[in-house]
Amino acid sequence: MYNRVRKGVLLLLCAAMVAAAMPQGSGMGVQQSYADDKSDQLADLNNQYDELEQQQKEIQAQIDQAKNEKDKYLAQKNQLDGQINNTQQQINVLTNRIDLLNSMIAENERKIAELEGIIDKNYEVFRQRVRASYMAGDSSTINLLFGADSFSDFLMKADITARIAENDREIIAALEADMAAVQQLREQNEADKADLQTSQGELNDKKNQLNNQVSQIQDQIQDISELQRQYEANKAEIDQMMLRVQNEINLIYASYESVGEYTGGIMTWPVPNYPNITSYFGWRFNNTDYHTGIDISGANVYGQNIVAAADGVVIKTQQTYTQGVGYGRYLIIDHGGNVSTLYGHTSQLLVSEGEHVTRGQVIAKVGSTGWSTGPHLHFEVRENGKAVNPLNGYLRS
């Protein structure tokens, strides 16, 4: 009898030691911070996409308000660049959302595999515990207690019994928590995979939409006659708008100091392979509007490269704009000696303020943002902040 009880004590002590060393159940606590962070990122991307969708609807609403087909055509033509920019931003958001969902799915798959490994190990620990209890006999606990040699021996064995029972409960609780966590992760993955499939479908739709929009604008060049019609029909309003724009530009030039001397000589043509000038420097529209630069356009010019006319430092990048107002999305480069260049109506800016650029470096893409009736580059040269004719000593047409 004594040997049987002693064997039971040893087996149960071994089981307790095994249980104490078992892998800890993860549940969902460890994962929650990561999951919350990714959920916040996903919610932010969804909000960005919804805002862009609303902007797209507002642009379309402006087109739909046109009174007749001619005005509607002109409205579509003038708003195309805004629509293209909006669609491209939606594509960027969808791409980021797809990347995020893929990373979330991959991370969940890793966590599922990790938890399943923990479940297998804990289950094996529990099997060893049950086996030890079986080998010790059904009445091993009673035998341990009544087979005590002294009261202190009784207390020690009672403590062992309690600890073994507690370990059993902990093993079962860990198994239940980890199995619930695995199920929750699998359900989350199914939801994320459905979201991923929807996002990929939306991305394909937006890419097709962008291709259609770009196709519509590729055949256009700046419509200078339409620009004149708009100006003459709204002269007072446009004059005020351009005065505000010029004041903003003057403040930019007044706020910086040109560095070094101008050593650029004859500048590089800012839109390679597009020599066509649709509007020259100086007075135009029957001497009613003073044009502070030259406009460069041509068939399929939309999205073509704009290059730095000379070495310099980017002193201004204006990303936000109102369609139909001013230079749209533009940038300014200081070339030293108080000589600078401005590039207006772009669809994309590819450099940042403070960046050093070299002659011929691609800095932007041709667009039709701001007050524009078709894709073109508005190019200015300024000396001491005052616009001068680029064709007088700076550019060869």
N, C-alpha and C positions, 0 to 999 in steps of 0.2 A: 504494500500500500504506500509506504513511504517513498519508494522509488518511483511509483506512478505519479504521485503528487509532485515530487521533485522534477520529474520530466516535464510535467504540465507547466510548472513555474518557468522552467527554462524556455519552453516553446513560446509561452505567452510573452515572456520578456523579450525574446527575439522578435516576435510580431510587433511589440510596442516600439522597439528600436527601428524596425523597418518602416513602421508608420510614421515615426518622427522624422525620418529622412526622406519621406516621399516628396515628389514634386508638388509645389503649391498650386492650388486651383486658381486660375486667372480670373474667372468670371468675366465681367465687363469693365471692372474698375480701371485696369491698366490701359484699356483701349479707348476709354471715354474721351480723354483729352484730345487724342489724335482724331477721333471721329468727329468731335465737336468742331475742331479747327477746319477739317476738310468740309464739313457741312456748311460752315460759315463762308468758306471760299466759294462753294457751289452756289449758295444763296446770293452772294454778291455778283457772281457771273450771270445768274438768272435775272437779277435786277437790272444789270447793265443791258442785257439783251432786250428785256421788256421796254426799257427806255428808248433804245434804238428803234425798236418796232414802232413805238409811238411817234418818234420823230419821222420815220418813214411815212406813216399815215398822215402826219401833218403836211409833209411835202406834197403828197398826193392830193390832199384836200385843197391846197393852194392851186394845183393844176386844174382840179375839177371845178374850181370857182370861175374859170375863164368863161366869158360870155359867148364866144363863138369858136369855131374850129381853128380859125387862124390864131386867135389869142391863145387857145389851148396848146397849139403846136409850139408857139413861141415860149409859153410857160414851161412846157416839157423840155424844150431845148435849154432854157436858162436854168432849170432845176436838175438837169441830168448829173452835173458834177456833184451836187449835194447828195443825190440819190446813190451815186457810185461810191462816194466816200462813206455814206451810211452803211451800204451793203458790205463794203470791205471791212468796216468795224464789226459788223455782225458776224462776218466770217471769222475774224480774229477771236471774238468772244466764244463762238461755237468751237473753234479749234482748241482754245484753252479749256473749255468745258469738257471736251472729249478727252484731252490729255489728263485732266483731273479725275474724271470718272475711271479711266483706265488705271491710273495709279491707285485709286480707292479700291477697285476690284482686285488688283494684284496684291495690295496690302491685306485685304480681307482673306484672300486665298492663303497668304502666308500665315495669317493668324489662325485660320481654320486648321491648317496642317499642324501648327504648333500646339493648338489645343487638343487635337485628336491624339497627338503624341503623348501629351500629359494625361489624357483620359486613359489611354492604353496602359501607361505606367501605373497610374493610381488603381486601375482595375486589377492589375497584377499584384499590387501590394495588398489589396483587399482579399484576393484569392489566397495569398499566403497566410493572411490573418485567419481566414476561415479554416484553412487546412490545419494551421497550428491549433486552433480551438478544437477541431475534430479529433486530432491525434491525442490531445490532452484528455479527451473524454467529455461527455455531455455534462457531467457533474463536477468538472474540474474546478469551477469557482467555489462550490460548496466545500469540496475536498481541501482546497487551498486554505479556506477560512478555518474549518474545523480541525485541520491538520497542523495548525500553528503550535509551536513549542512554547510560546509565551505571548503575553499581551502585546509586546512591542513587535513580535513577529507577526501577530494577527494584524496590527495596524499597517505594517509594511505591505503585507499581502493584500489587505483591503485597498490600500492606495494603488497598488499595481492593477488590481481589478478595475478600479474606477478609471485609471488612466487608459487602460485598454479599451474600455467602453467608450470613453471620450474620443479616442483615436478612431474607433469605428465610425462614430457619428461624423467626425471631421472628414474621413475618407468619403463617406456617402454624400455629405454636403458638397464636397469639392467636385465629385463626379456629376452631381445634379447641376451645379452652377456652370461647369464647363460645357456640359451637354446643352444647356439652355443657351449659353453664349455661342456655341457652334450653330445652333438653329437660328439664332438672331442674325449672325453674320451671313448665313446662307440666304436668309430672306432679304437682307440688305443688298447682297450681291445680285439677287434676281431683280430687285427694283432698279439698281444701278445699271444692270445690263439692258433693261428695258429703256431707261433714260438714255443710255449710250446709243442704242439703235435709233431712237427718235432723233437725237442730236445729229447723228451721221446723216439721217435722211434730210434734216433741215439744212445741214451744211451743203449737201449736194444741190438742194433747191436754191440756196443762196448763191452758190457758184454759178449755176445756170442763169440766175437772175443777173449776176454781175456781168457775165459774158454778153447777155443781151443788151444790157445798159451800155457797156463799152462799145459794142457793135454799132449802136445807135449814134454814139458820139464820135466814133472814129471817122465817119464820113464828113464830119463838120469841120469848118474852119471859122475863125472869127468873122461874124457878119457885121462889118463896119457900118453898112447902111442901116441895119436894125439898131445898132448902137446909137447912130445919129438920130433915128426916129424916136427912140426912147428919151434921148437927151432933150430934143426939141419939144417933146410932149410934156416933159417934167423938168424943164430947165431950172427953175428956181429951187425945187427940191433937191435936184442932183447937185447943183452948185453948192448948196449948203452942206450936203453930204460930203462932197469932195473937199470943202474947206475944213470940215472937222477932221477928215482923214489926213490932210496935209499938215494940220496943226499937230496931230498925233505923231506924224513922221518927224516934224521939226523938233518936237520934244525929245524924240529918240536921239537925233543927231546932236542936240544940245547937251545931252547927258553923258556923252563919251568923248574921250580924247584920242585922236588918231595917233597910232604908234609908228615911228620910223618915217622913212621917205617912200614915196611911190616910185617903184622901179619896174612896174609891169609893162611899160611901153604899150604897144598895140595889144589889146585884149583878145582872148580867144572868143570866138563866136559862141554865145551861151546855149544855143540849141543846135548841136551838130547835125548837118545834113538838111537843115531847114532854114534856107536863106531868105524866105519870103517875108517881107515887112508889110503888114496890113494897115498900120497906122504909124505915121512918122512923128518925130518930136516937133513940138510947137503948136501954133494955132490950127484948129480944124473946125469942121462943122460951120463953115462960113464965118470963120474967125470969132466963134462964140465960146469955144472950149479950148483951154490950153493944155496940151498933152505933155506930161513931164518925162516921157520916155519913148521907146519904140515898142510896137507890138509885133511879135514874131509868131506866124501861124503857118498852116499848110495841111494838106490831106493826111489823115492818120497821125496827127501830131499829138493827140491826147495820150498821156502816159509816157511820152518820149523823155529821154534824159535831158536835164538841165545841168550844165557844168559851170563851175566857178570860172569867171572871166580872167582872173589873175589870182596870185597867191594872196592870202589874207586871213583875217580872223572874223568869225561869225559874231556879230554884235547884237543881232535881233532875230528871233524866230517867232512868228505869230501863227499859232496853230488854230485858234478860235476865230470865227468870222461869222458874219451874217450874209447869207446868199443875196446877191443884188446890191451889196454895199462895199465900196472901196476895193482894196487890193486882194481881198479874200485871204487865203493862206499865203504868207510871204516871208522872205528873209532878207537880211541886209548883211553885207560883208565889208569890213574896213580893209583897205589895201595899203594904208600908210599915206602920209603926205596929205591927209584930209580928203583923199579920194575914196569913194565907196560905190558899191553897186547894190541895186535892189532888184529882187526877182519876185514878181507878183502873179496872182491867180493860179498858183500851183495846186496840184492834186495831192502831192505828198512832199514833206520835207524830210531829208535824209541826214541832216546834220543838226548839231545842237549849239546853243549859245556858248561862246568861249572856245569853240573848236577851231583849230588851225586847219585851213584848207589850202590845196595847191591848185594851180592853173589846170583846168581840164578835169578836175575831180567832179564826179557826179554828186550833186548837192540836193536835187529835187526832181520832181516829175511834172511835166506840163499838165495843166488842168484848166478849169473854167470857174474857179471860185470867185466870190465877190461880184462886182459889177462887170459882167461879161456876157457876150452873146455867142460864145463858142470857144473852144479850147485854144489857148495861145499863151505866150509868155509876155508879160509887161516887164521890160528891162530898162532900168534907169542907171545913169551914172551921175554922181553928185560930187561937187567940189565945195568943201567947207559947208556941206549941208544943202547947197543950192543945186537944183537939177540943171544939167547941161546936155547938149546934144551928144549922144554917144558916138555919132558918126563923124564928129569933129575932133579927130585925134585919138580916139579910143578904140573904135571898131571900124573894120573895113567891110562894107556890104558886098 
